[in-house]
Structure formats: structure tokens, C-alpha cells
Amino acid sequence: MKIFISASLLLYCITGAFQVTYSQSRPTFKVKAGDYPDKIIPVADQFQYPTFQKGKVLFYGGRMVEAMLNYSYLSGEILFLKDQKDTLELLDKKMIKVVDMQGAIFYNEKQYGFCEMVSNYGDIKLAKKHLLARIGNEKGGPYGISYTASSVTTYSSYANANAPGGRKLKMDTEAIFGHRILYFFVDKNDRYMIPGKTSITRLFPKYKEQIGEYLKEHPVNFTVEEDLERLLSYSQNLNQQLK
């Protein structure tokens, strides 16, 4: 199978206030200097679904098409299976608005790319982006990874050797890849915000005092999905009760 990936892989620098969460049960993978991550990491660990799923792609302008789709953790992109059934290619992000894969809804955000919707709370959404990112190296141990807007670094062409413009992962030591999940609050105008006390009060400005008290009494880990759901549910209930 040939995999053509010339997409951006989001990696994040050391500085910043927000740590990215990941599943402790998921494995990490060592990639030697000069190797391609997609050659080393098992295919089953690179994608959201074990097989490509029939999905719908909504383009800007209203056109919709059906295709066999999957989400790549390694590239952070959605790939489609061509008619030959042995070649994967990227969707053209510039033209895509929304992707529906068996009920999993991905919105195409300008800065962060395809992000999956987790839940809705009135006009507010919780979204996530799941990545296989470089988290450290053999000698240095894991890096502290953040995702403040100013710290996002784009690494192009972590790709198959056959990919147009592909290049090897040139490292002095082994690179360690691990699963990372970034969460976002999404406001009614589809603006993405990094979860935190500042962003939650921006979303619910009328209830800043109540939310502040809630955070004191019920501490929230802003990198844990369950905690974010709980906070959004509380804030949305305030919004409904105090209207």
C-alpha cells in the first residue's frame, strides 16, 4: 500500500502553560534516525479506525461527496481511499468544511486542521485533536509539550519514502512518538480556544464569579475530557437557569 502524505504534523515546543493529555494505556514508538515514522509505527496504531469508513465530505459552497475515509493520528489529517483501493491521499483542506465519518464529525479549523467534535453545550462545543507526536528522544526523555497558539510548530512531510517531497526523520538519536490529545472550547462563532479559566469565563462572561467559585470548590484539570465536560455542563446550566 502506498501512502502519500504531504501534510503538516503538529508538534509543540517546550514552553507554555498547558500540558497535552494522552492515554496512559496507549504505547509509544521509537523511530531511529533516518527512518520514516509510518514505516515503524504499526498501521493499526496510525489511524482512528481499523478499516476505512464510508463518510461524507462537505465542501465550502455546499457540494457533498461520499468516500472511504480515515483519520491519521500521525499526520493529523483525513485521508481517503482511491478507486484502486491501494493508495491513500489527503483531502484538500482548503476546500473542506466538515467531514462526517460514521457519525464522528470533524470540522476543518484554519490553524489546527481537522478537529473532532466531542459534545455540544448550547452554542459552545468541545473539540479535540488526536495526534501521534514526537514526545522525546532516547537520551533526553520526554519533552514538556504545550499548545499555546504562539508555540505551534509545523513539521511538514513526516511521510512515506514515496511521498512527493517526502524526507527522512533526521535525528541524532531515536525519536519517541506518543499519542497526544489536544482539547478546545469552540464558541458560537467557531473560534477555537485553549481550555483554561480565562477562556471559560470568556465564553460565559455573565457568570465569571460563579464559575470562579466552582473552580475553587471543584478543581478542573483542563487537559482531561471528563473535567472539561463537567465544567461546560455546569456553565451551560448556569446560563439556562439565570436567563
Buried (B, 14 or more C-beta within 10 A) or exposed (E): EEBBBBBBBBBBBEEBEBBBBBEEEBEBBBBEBEBBBBEBBEEEBBBBEEEBBEBBBBBEEEEEEEBBBBBBBBBBBBBBBBEEEEBBBBBEBEEBBBBBBEEBBBBBBEEBBBBBBBEEBBEBBBBBBBBBBBBBBBEEEEBEBBBBEEBBEEEBBBBBEEBEEBEBBEBEEBBBBBBBBBBBBBBEEEEBBBBBBEBBBBBBEEBEEBBEEBBEEEEBEBBBBEBBBBBBEBBBEBBEEEE
